[in-house]
Each structure stands twice: as C-alpha cells, then as structure tokens.
Amino acid sequence: MVVFGGTGDLAMRKLLPALYYLHRDGHLHPDTRILALARAQHSLESYRKLVKRHVGQHVPRRDFDQSVWELFAERLDYLSLDVSQRVAFPRLTKVLKPGTGRVRVFYLATLPSLFAPTVQHLAAVGLTDEHARVVLEKPLGESLQTATRINEQIGQVFDESRVFRIDHYLGKEAVQNLLALRFGNALFEPLWRNAHIDHVQISVLESVGVENRGDYYDRAGAMRDMVQNHLLQLLCLVAMEAPVHFEPEAVRNEKLKILEALRPITGMDVQDRTVRGQYAAGEHAGERLPAYYFEKSVDHDSNTETFVALQAEIDNWRWAGVPFYLRTGKCMAQRKSEIVIQFKPVPHKLFPHHGDSPENNRLIISLQPDEGIRLSLMAKSPGRGMGLQQVELDLNFDEAFTRRRWDAYERLLLDVIEGDATLFMRRDEIGAAWRWVDPIIDGWRDCYRSPKRYPAGSWGPEAADSLLERRGHRWLDQR
C-alpha cells in the first residue's frame, strides 16, 4: 500500500486509522507493508511517532492497544519524495522492487492535477504491471473536459479494472443498508416508484466552515466538492433498478442509467431549479463564526458557493414526475446526512388527525452523525375516538448491532486490496455526472448572480425553502 500524500490530513485522519483497524482485526496479509510518501523530511522513527499521535486522536481509547500498535508500526515505512519530480521515482524501485508479482496499491491522496503525472512517472520506472492498482480521491477534475483528460491519461497506464475512484460515502454502513433495504426486502419494492412516492430529499450538511481547506475550496465550491460526487451517488442508489447480480459491472451499469436519465438543468431552469448560497457571519452552539470571505486562504471578493440546493428530475418510467431535492452546505445549523423518502397521502382521509397538519408516511435513512433507519407511520392516539398521530419505527444501528461498525475507509481499502470495484465509480459514471453538473455551473456564471447570503449556523438561504414550497413541499428540518 503506497500512500502519496502520506503526511496529509486524509492519510492521518482516515487512511492510517483505517489500516490500523484492518491490521488489528486480522484483515491484512502478514506480509502487507505500508509505504507513505510526501515531501516532508522525516526519519522512519519520527514518521511512526507522527502516525501514532494521529491514530491515537482518531481511534477511540478503548480500541487502541500498545502491543497492536507496535506490530502495526513495523508495517510502516516512509520515503521523502516530490511527486512532481520524475527524477525522484527511480528511488521507489529500490523499495518496491518491480517484477515481484506482489499486489501494489497506489493511493493518490494528492491534488487531482498530480494524478496523471504520478502514474506516468510510476509507469516510467516499471511499477505499473498487471498487479498494480491505483486509487483516485475526489474530486476528479473540475469539469467534464478536465475529468476526461485525467481519465484518458490514467487509462494510458492502467486499464479500467485497476482504477478505483473512491467516494467514501459509498462505504458507509447506512448507505449499503439502503441497498439491503431496497433489494433484500419484499416490503418496499412495490411502493418504490412514482405511484406511491411524493418526493425525495437528500441532504449532506456540515456545521463547520471550510476550516483549513480554503485554498482548495475557493476553487471548487460546494457543487464540485459535494454535489457532483457524494449527492449524485446517493441519488443513484436511491433510484437505480435492481442489478441482475450484485457484482461491480452490474451495479455500476444501473447507476449509470440513472445519471443518463437526469433531466438537464440549462438556461432559465438554472435560476428556477437551483439555489447557491455563501455563509455570512453568524453563530453556532454559542460560538461566533466568521463569514466565508474572512476564512483563511479565501479571496475576500470570492463568489464561491458554500451551499447548493437543487431540484432534480429523473426521466424514466419509475420516477417520472417525482422531484429529487438535493442540498448541501457548510456552517449549517446541524451536521447531518440523510435521505428522506416522502410517500404520498392515503387517497381518502378516513380518520381525524391530532396535530397542526396531516403527515404522510415517511422513510428516513440517516447516514451521519447517527446511522439508522426510521419509518413514520400513523397510529391511533390513546383514548376515546379514532384520532391519529404520527409514530416512528426506529432502527438505530448502535442498538441493533453490538459489533463495531467499520469506518467507510476500512471497507473501501479492503475492497481495493481484494480487487472488488462494486463501491467505486467507473469512468463513464464520472463523465455522466459532469455532463449534468457543467451546464448548472455555466448557468451560474452566465447570469452573473452572486450567491445568496445566509447566516452561519442557520439552515441556509430562504430561497432554498422556496424551491420546495413551489411544489407544496418543505425540508424535513423546516417542519
């Protein structure tokens, strides 16, 4: 396992803790070695101390064992290397020894602009044989054009079966339970269509700002950072047809069909069906939060969006007429990721309802911070008469399963090692997603409208509420 960007935030916060767990639980081959690469100068001893400090911060105390750590640390090696310099790569061959027949995983936790040069440098020194695999972090490119160029350059070195484009949301337990819920139970399949579903909401909200990612984020924005990958992948899993087999190509074929069925948002539709916002100064949990343009490494005149809400439509027989509302934002009132399936009301209201307004059945899949599934039903209120009130059937994963749930990166890293690409994005999926996203970004640029301001610590701009109200809907957290 060769980690480019081995001293970066992703490696320290996610990748190395995940590898520690895989080692602890016996999922790594005894001969597995982890080589971290970065420009920083470290001795092997100082690098292992650095990793231990970060693993100790991101692994709960109850899971950290000194004797386990000592054995894990023996797997770790470090090499100072500037990936932009081709002349540095022959040094890698002394460590990795081409032609040994061992599986090599190159994890590129770097800027996307370095993806293609890195794999070309690896190829030049003979390290990309049929046993080598490459993992690409998102975002892959900044547009269809740049993503296509990167994929073509990667494809000159690695065939598609050895390219793993990672989206950690697909490794979350609750996301995979969405597939189990849909395709492992007979209950929902007859209802999972436009005849019974009123609308779908997909929200990925963060209570923090851009923190130390201002330089990257100001170039990307919420649309490229979150919608093009995370939210569209969640939409695909909600809307896709059942694959013939649960194997990589069958699953990814069905996701691609959904991306290709998305109705384009172009021209005046961009203004009618999308909302972009940027957080202003505000307050969250008693703490004053600065405006986005005062964040570190952010341009004071920045027009970058930190919030996006949009209405998507899928033009196929199952979903025609059902709006899919997607929403993501930073500095929001609450950190949460959830999928809401709102069912249509009963055709005739036979019983009175206790409350301000009648509610329909609703399925809520919570991804974070707590993973679980809730189903809202109408039940008789205690007492005389047949008044109804809403109650919930609640499956909390912490309570239902006593075993520790894997972190998304644990599952995805093990899948890469085993060569299972089911939960990774295929090249044509990336292209289809960018083809849908690019016209929206172009429309924002063409209309020269600044993002709508919203106070940090709020639920976003009011226009996001209006987007739903035009169809008689409301965000779940606005009820």
C-alpha positions as CSV (number, residue, x, y, z in Angstrom):
1,M,0.0,0.0,0.0
2,V,1.8,3.1,-1.2
3,V,0.2,6.4,0.1
4,F,1.1,9.5,-1.9
5,G,0.4,12.4,0.5
6,G,1.4,10.3,3.5
7,T,1.6,13.3,5.9
8,G,-1.6,14.9,4.7
9,D,-4.9,15.3,6.6
10,L,-6.6,12.5,4.8
11,A,-3.8,10.0,5.4
12,M,-3.6,10.9,9.1
13,R,-7.3,11.3,9.9
14,K,-8.8,8.4,7.8
15,L,-6.4,6.1,5.9
16,L,-3.9,5.2,8.5
17,P,-6.5,4.7,11.3
18,A,-8.5,2.5,8.9
19,L,-5.4,0.5,8.1
20,Y,-4.7,0.2,11.9
21,Y,-8.1,-1.4,12.3
22,L,-7.7,-3.7,9.4
23,H,-4.3,-4.8,10.9
24,R,-5.8,-5.2,14.4
25,D,-8.7,-7.3,13.1
26,G,-6.6,-9.6,11.0
27,H,-7.7,-8.5,7.6
28,L,-4.2,-7.6,6.3
29,H,-1.9,-10.3,4.9
30,P,1.1,-10.8,7.3
31,D,3.5,-9.6,4.5
32,T,1.5,-6.4,3.8
33,R,3.6,-3.2,4.0
34,I,2.5,0.4,4.0
35,L,4.8,3.0,2.4
36,A,4.0,6.6,2.9
37,L,5.4,9.3,0.5
38,A,5.5,13.0,1.0
39,R,7.9,15.9,0.5
40,A,8.4,16.5,4.3
41,Q,11.7,15.3,5.7
42,H,11.1,12.6,8.3
43,S,13.2,9.7,9.6
44,L,11.3,6.4,9.9
45,E,11.2,6.8,13.7
46,S,9.8,10.4,13.6
47,Y,7.2,9.4,11.0
48,R,6.0,6.5,13.1
49,K,5.7,8.8,16.1
50,L,3.7,11.3,14.0
51,V,1.3,8.5,12.8
52,K,0.9,7.2,16.4
53,R,-0.1,10.6,17.6
54,H,-2.8,11.0,14.9
55,V,-4.0,7.4,15.2
56,G,-4.4,8.0,18.9
57,Q,-6.5,11.0,18.2
58,H,-8.8,9.3,15.7
59,V,-9.1,5.8,17.2
60,P,-11.1,5.6,20.5
61,R,-9.0,4.9,23.5
62,R,-10.8,1.5,24.1
63,D,-9.6,0.4,20.6
64,F,-6.0,1.5,20.8
65,D,-3.7,-1.2,22.1
66,Q,0.1,-0.6,22.5
67,S,1.1,-4.1,21.6
68,V,-1.1,-4.0,18.5
69,W,0.3,-0.6,17.6
70,E,3.9,-1.9,17.8
71,L,3.2,-4.7,15.3
72,F,1.3,-2.2,13.0
73,A,4.2,0.2,13.2
74,E,6.5,-2.5,11.8
75,R,4.4,-2.4,8.6
76,L,5.1,1.3,8.2
77,D,7.8,2.8,6.1
78,Y,8.4,6.4,4.9
79,L,10.2,8.0,1.9
80,S,10.6,11.7,1.3
81,L,9.7,12.2,-2.4
82,D,8.4,15.1,-4.5
83,V,5.9,13.5,-6.8
84,S,6.2,16.4,-9.3
85,Q,9.8,15.4,-10.0
86,R,10.2,12.5,-12.3
87,V,13.8,12.0,-11.4
88,A,12.8,11.1,-7.9
89,F,10.9,8.0,-8.9
90,P,13.8,5.6,-9.5
91,R,14.3,5.7,-5.7
92,L,10.9,3.9,-5.4
93,T,12.1,0.9,-7.3
94,K,14.7,0.2,-4.6
95,V,11.9,-0.2,-2.1
96,L,9.1,-1.7,-4.2
97,K,11.3,-3.9,-6.4
98,P,9.4,-4.3,-9.8
99,G,8.6,-7.8,-11.0
100,T,8.0,-9.5,-7.7
101,G,4.4,-10.3,-8.5
102,R,3.0,-8.7,-5.3
103,V,-0.2,-6.6,-5.4
104,R,0.7,-2.9,-5.2
105,V,-2.0,-0.3,-4.4
106,F,-1.0,3.3,-5.2
107,Y,-3.3,5.6,-3.2
108,L,-3.2,9.2,-4.6
109,A,-4.2,11.4,-1.7
110,T,-3.0,14.4,-3.6
111,L,-4.3,17.2,-5.8
112,P,-6.1,15.9,-8.9
113,S,-3.6,17.9,-11.0
114,L,-0.9,15.4,-9.8
115,F,-2.9,12.2,-10.7
116,A,-1.7,11.8,-14.3
117,P,1.9,12.9,-13.8
118,T,2.2,10.5,-10.8
119,V,1.0,7.4,-12.7
120,Q,3.1,8.3,-15.7
121,H,6.2,8.6,-13.5
122,L,5.3,5.2,-11.9
123,A,5.0,3.6,-15.4
124,A,8.4,5.1,-16.5
125,V,10.1,3.1,-13.7
126,G,8.2,-0.1,-14.3
127,L,5.9,-0.1,-11.3
128,T,2.5,-0.3,-13.1
129,D,2.4,-4.0,-14.1
130,E,-0.8,-6.1,-14.0
131,H,-0.5,-6.5,-10.2
132,A,-0.7,-2.7,-9.6
133,R,-3.9,-0.8,-8.8
134,V,-4.4,3.0,-8.3
135,V,-6.9,4.7,-6.0
136,L,-8.0,8.3,-7.0
137,E,-9.5,10.6,-4.4
138,K,-12.3,13.0,-5.4
139,P,-12.8,15.5,-6.9
140,L,-11.7,14.0,-10.3
141,G,-11.2,17.2,-12.3
142,E,-13.1,20.5,-12.3
143,S,-15.3,19.9,-15.3
144,L,-16.1,17.3,-17.9
145,Q,-13.2,18.4,-20.0
146,T,-10.6,18.2,-17.2
147,A,-12.0,14.9,-15.9
148,T,-11.9,13.4,-19.4
149,R,-8.3,14.4,-19.8
150,I,-7.3,12.9,-16.4
151,N,-9.2,9.7,-17.1
152,E,-7.5,9.4,-20.6
153,Q,-4.1,9.9,-19.1
154,I,-4.7,7.4,-16.3
155,G,-6.1,5.0,-18.9
156,Q,-2.9,5.1,-20.9
157,V,-1.2,3.4,-17.9
158,F,-3.9,1.5,-16.0
159,D,-6.8,-0.4,-17.6
160,E,-10.2,0.4,-16.1
161,S,-10.4,-2.7,-14.0
162,R,-7.4,-1.5,-12.0
163,V,-8.6,2.1,-11.4
164,F,-10.5,2.7,-8.2
165,R,-12.2,6.1,-8.0
166,I,-13.2,6.4,-4.3
167,D,-16.2,8.1,-2.8
168,H,-16.2,7.3,0.9
169,Y,-19.9,7.9,1.2
170,L,-20.5,4.6,-0.7
171,G,-18.6,2.8,2.1
172,K,-20.8,4.0,4.9
173,E,-22.8,1.2,6.6
174,A,-26.1,3.1,6.3
175,V,-25.6,3.7,2.5
176,Q,-25.1,-0.1,2.0
177,N,-28.1,-0.7,4.2
178,L,-30.1,1.4,1.7
179,L,-29.3,-1.4,-0.9
180,A,-30.2,-4.1,1.6
181,L,-33.5,-2.2,2.4
182,R,-34.5,-2.0,-1.2
183,F,-33.3,-5.3,-2.7
184,G,-33.3,-7.6,0.4
185,N,-36.9,-7.0,1.5
186,A,-40.2,-7.5,-0.4
187,L,-41.9,-4.8,1.6
188,F,-40.8,-1.6,-0.3
189,E,-40.3,-2.7,-3.9
190,P,-44.0,-2.4,-4.9
191,L,-44.0,1.1,-3.3
192,W,-40.6,2.3,-4.6
193,R,-42.0,4.3,-7.6
194,N,-43.8,7.4,-8.7
195,A,-47.3,5.9,-8.0
196,H,-46.5,6.0,-4.2
197,I,-43.6,8.3,-3.6
198,D,-44.3,12.0,-3.5
199,H,-40.7,13.3,-3.4
200,V,-37.2,12.5,-2.2
201,Q,-34.8,14.7,-0.2
202,I,-31.1,14.1,0.0
203,S,-29.2,16.4,2.4
204,V,-25.5,16.4,3.3
205,L,-25.0,19.3,5.8
206,E,-21.9,20.3,7.8
207,S,-21.9,22.6,10.8
208,V,-18.3,23.6,10.3
209,G,-16.9,26.0,7.7
210,V,-14.1,25.4,5.3
211,E,-11.5,25.2,8.1
212,N,-8.0,24.8,6.6
213,R,-9.3,23.9,3.1
214,G,-9.9,27.5,2.0
215,D,-7.4,27.4,-0.9
216,Y,-8.9,24.2,-2.4
217,Y,-12.5,25.0,-1.6
218,D,-12.4,28.5,-3.1
219,R,-11.5,26.9,-6.4
220,A,-14.0,24.0,-6.2
221,G,-17.2,25.2,-4.3
222,A,-20.0,23.1,-3.0
223,M,-21.1,21.9,-6.4
224,R,-17.8,20.3,-7.4
225,D,-16.9,19.3,-3.9
226,M,-20.1,17.6,-2.9
227,V,-22.9,17.5,-5.5
228,Q,-21.0,16.1,-8.4
229,N,-19.9,13.1,-6.4
230,H,-21.5,12.4,-3.0
231,L,-25.0,13.6,-3.6
232,L,-25.3,12.2,-7.1
233,Q,-24.0,8.8,-6.0
234,L,-26.6,8.8,-3.2
235,L,-29.3,9.7,-5.7
236,C,-28.2,6.8,-7.9
237,L,-28.5,4.3,-5.0
238,V,-32.0,5.5,-4.2
239,A,-33.3,5.5,-7.8
240,M,-31.4,2.6,-9.5
241,E,-33.1,-0.6,-10.7
242,A,-32.1,-3.9,-9.1
243,P,-28.9,-5.3,-10.8
244,V,-29.1,-8.8,-12.2
245,H,-26.2,-9.8,-9.9
246,F,-24.5,-8.0,-7.1
247,E,-21.2,-7.6,-8.8
248,P,-19.3,-4.5,-9.9
249,E,-20.3,-4.0,-13.5
250,A,-24.0,-4.9,-13.0
251,V,-24.3,-2.4,-10.1
252,R,-22.4,0.4,-11.9
253,N,-24.4,-0.2,-15.1
254,E,-27.6,0.6,-13.2
255,K,-26.1,3.7,-11.6
256,L,-25.1,5.0,-15.0
257,K,-28.6,4.6,-16.3
258,I,-29.9,7.0,-13.6
259,L,-27.2,9.6,-14.3
260,E,-28.1,9.4,-18.0
261,A,-31.8,9.8,-17.2
262,L,-31.3,13.0,-15.2
263,R,-33.2,15.8,-16.9
264,P,-30.7,18.5,-17.9
265,I,-30.8,21.8,-16.0
266,T,-29.9,24.5,-18.5
267,G,-30.8,28.1,-19.4
268,M,-33.6,29.7,-17.3
269,D,-34.1,26.4,-15.5
270,V,-30.8,27.0,-13.7
271,Q,-32.4,30.0,-12.0
272,D,-35.7,28.2,-11.3
273,R,-34.4,24.9,-10.1
274,T,-31.1,25.7,-8.3
275,V,-30.1,27.9,-5.3
276,R,-26.5,28.7,-4.5
277,G,-25.5,30.4,-1.2
278,Q,-22.5,31.5,0.8
279,Y,-22.3,31.8,4.5
280,A,-22.0,35.2,6.2
281,A,-21.0,35.8,9.8
282,G,-23.2,34.0,12.4
283,E,-23.3,31.9,15.5
284,H,-23.4,28.1,16.2
285,A,-23.5,26.5,19.6
286,G,-22.7,29.8,21.2
287,E,-19.6,30.4,19.1
288,R,-19.2,33.3,16.7
289,L,-18.4,32.2,13.2
290,P,-16.8,34.4,10.5
291,A,-18.1,34.9,7.0
292,Y,-16.7,32.7,4.3
293,Y,-14.7,35.5,2.7
294,F,-12.8,36.0,6.0
295,E,-11.7,32.4,6.2
296,K,-8.0,31.5,5.8
297,S,-6.8,31.4,2.1
298,V,-10.2,32.6,0.7
299,D,-10.4,35.6,-1.7
300,H,-12.2,38.5,0.1
301,D,-14.2,39.0,-3.2
302,S,-15.0,35.3,-3.6
303,N,-18.2,34.3,-5.4
304,T,-17.7,30.7,-4.5
305,E,-20.8,28.9,-3.2
306,T,-20.8,27.1,0.1
307,F,-24.4,26.0,-0.2
308,V,-26.3,24.3,-3.0
309,A,-29.9,23.2,-3.2
310,L,-31.5,22.0,-6.4
311,Q,-34.5,20.1,-7.8
312,A,-33.5,17.1,-10.0
313,E,-35.9,15.1,-12.2
314,I,-35.3,11.5,-13.5
315,D,-37.0,10.9,-16.8
316,N,-37.8,7.2,-16.7
317,W,-40.9,5.1,-16.0
318,R,-40.2,4.5,-12.4
319,W,-39.5,8.1,-11.4
320,A,-41.2,10.4,-13.9
321,G,-42.8,13.3,-12.0
322,V,-41.1,12.7,-8.7
323,P,-38.8,15.7,-7.7
324,F,-35.5,14.8,-6.0
325,Y,-34.3,17.7,-3.8
326,L,-30.6,17.8,-3.2
327,R,-29.0,20.0,-0.6
328,T,-25.5,20.5,0.8
329,G,-23.9,23.3,2.8
330,K,-21.3,24.4,5.2
331,C,-21.8,26.3,8.5
332,M,-25.3,24.9,8.8
333,A,-27.4,24.7,11.9
334,Q,-26.7,21.0,12.3
335,R,-24.3,18.4,11.0
336,K,-26.3,15.6,9.3
337,S,-26.6,13.5,6.2
338,E,-29.9,11.9,5.5
339,I,-32.2,10.6,2.8
340,V,-35.9,11.2,3.1
341,I,-38.4,9.2,1.1
342,Q,-41.8,11.0,1.4
343,F,-44.7,8.8,0.5
344,K,-48.0,10.1,-1.0
345,P,-51.0,10.5,1.3
346,V,-53.8,8.0,1.5
347,P,-56.4,8.6,-1.2
348,H,-59.1,9.3,1.4
349,K,-58.7,10.6,4.9
350,L,-61.0,8.4,7.0
351,F,-59.8,9.5,10.5
352,P,-59.3,12.8,12.1
353,H,-55.7,13.8,12.8
354,H,-54.1,15.1,16.0
355,G,-51.7,18.0,15.3
356,D,-51.2,21.1,13.2
357,S,-51.2,19.4,9.8
358,P,-51.7,15.8,8.5
359,E,-48.5,13.9,7.8
360,N,-47.8,11.1,5.3
361,N,-45.7,8.0,5.7
362,R,-42.0,8.8,5.5
363,L,-38.8,6.8,5.4
364,I,-35.7,8.4,6.8
365,I,-32.2,6.9,6.2
366,S,-29.7,8.7,8.5
367,L,-26.1,8.5,7.4
368,Q,-24.4,10.8,10.0
369,P,-23.8,11.6,12.7
370,D,-26.0,8.7,13.8
371,E,-26.7,5.8,11.4
372,G,-30.1,4.4,11.3
373,I,-33.5,4.0,9.6
374,R,-36.8,5.5,10.7
375,L,-40.2,4.8,9.3
376,S,-43.0,7.2,10.2
377,L,-46.5,5.7,10.4
378,M,-49.9,6.9,11.5
379,A,-51.3,5.2,14.6
380,K,-54.4,5.7,16.8
381,S,-53.8,8.2,19.6
382,P,-54.6,6.7,23.1
383,G,-58.1,7.5,24.4
384,R,-61.5,7.7,23.0
385,G,-62.2,8.1,19.3
386,M,-60.1,7.4,16.3
387,G,-57.8,10.4,16.2
388,L,-54.4,9.6,14.6
389,Q,-50.9,10.8,15.4
390,Q,-47.5,10.1,13.8
391,V,-45.3,7.5,15.4
392,E,-41.9,6.1,14.3
393,L,-40.4,2.7,13.9
394,D,-36.8,3.3,14.7
395,L,-33.8,1.1,13.8
396,N,-30.7,2.5,15.5
397,F,-27.6,0.7,14.3
398,D,-25.8,1.3,17.6
399,E,-28.6,-0.5,19.4
400,A,-29.4,-3.2,16.8
401,F,-25.8,-4.3,16.2
402,T,-23.4,-5.0,19.0
403,R,-20.3,-5.4,16.8
404,R,-18.3,-2.3,16.0
405,R,-19.3,-0.8,12.7
406,W,-16.5,-0.4,10.2
407,D,-15.4,3.0,9.0
408,A,-16.1,3.6,5.3
409,Y,-12.4,3.7,4.5
410,E,-11.8,0.3,6.2
411,R,-14.3,-1.3,3.9
412,L,-13.1,0.5,0.8
413,L,-9.4,-0.1,1.3
414,L,-10.0,-3.8,1.8
415,D,-12.1,-3.8,-1.4
416,V,-9.2,-2.3,-3.3
417,I,-6.8,-4.9,-1.9
418,E,-9.2,-7.7,-2.9
419,G,-9.9,-6.1,-6.3
420,D,-13.7,-5.5,-5.7
421,A,-14.8,-2.4,-7.5
422,T,-18.5,-2.5,-6.7
423,L,-18.5,0.6,-4.5
424,F,-16.2,2.6,-6.7
425,M,-17.1,4.9,-9.6
426,R,-16.5,3.9,-13.2
427,R,-15.1,6.2,-15.8
428,D,-18.4,6.6,-17.6
429,E,-20.2,7.5,-14.4
430,I,-17.8,10.3,-13.8
431,G,-18.4,11.6,-17.3
432,A,-22.2,11.4,-17.0
433,A,-22.1,13.3,-13.6
434,W,-20.0,16.1,-15.1
435,R,-22.2,16.4,-18.2
436,W,-25.2,17.1,-15.9
437,V,-23.3,19.4,-13.5
438,D,-21.4,21.5,-16.0
439,P,-24.4,23.3,-17.5
440,I,-25.5,24.4,-14.0
441,I,-22.1,25.9,-13.2
442,D,-22.1,27.6,-16.6
443,G,-25.6,28.9,-16.0
444,W,-24.5,30.5,-12.7
445,R,-21.5,32.1,-14.4
446,D,-23.6,33.4,-17.3
447,C,-26.2,35.1,-15.1
448,Y,-23.6,36.9,-13.0
449,R,-25.5,36.5,-9.8
450,S,-23.7,36.4,-6.5
451,P,-24.5,33.5,-4.1
452,K,-27.3,34.3,-1.7
453,R,-26.0,35.1,1.8
454,Y,-27.1,33.0,4.8
455,P,-26.0,33.4,8.4
456,A,-23.5,30.8,9.6
457,G,-25.4,28.4,11.9
458,S,-28.7,28.7,10.0
459,W,-30.5,26.3,7.6
460,G,-29.3,28.1,4.5
461,P,-30.8,30.8,2.3
462,E,-34.5,31.3,2.3
463,A,-34.6,30.7,-1.5
464,A,-33.8,27.0,-0.7
465,D,-37.1,26.8,1.2
466,S,-39.0,28.5,-1.6
467,L,-37.6,25.9,-4.0
468,L,-39.7,23.3,-2.3
469,E,-42.7,25.4,-1.4
470,R,-43.5,26.0,-5.0
471,R,-44.4,22.3,-5.2
472,G,-46.1,22.3,-1.8
473,H,-43.1,20.6,0.0
474,R,-40.8,21.5,2.9
475,W,-37.4,20.4,4.0
476,L,-37.8,17.8,6.8
477,D,-35.9,20.0,9.3
478,Q,-38.2,23.0,8.5
479,R,-41.4,21.3,9.6
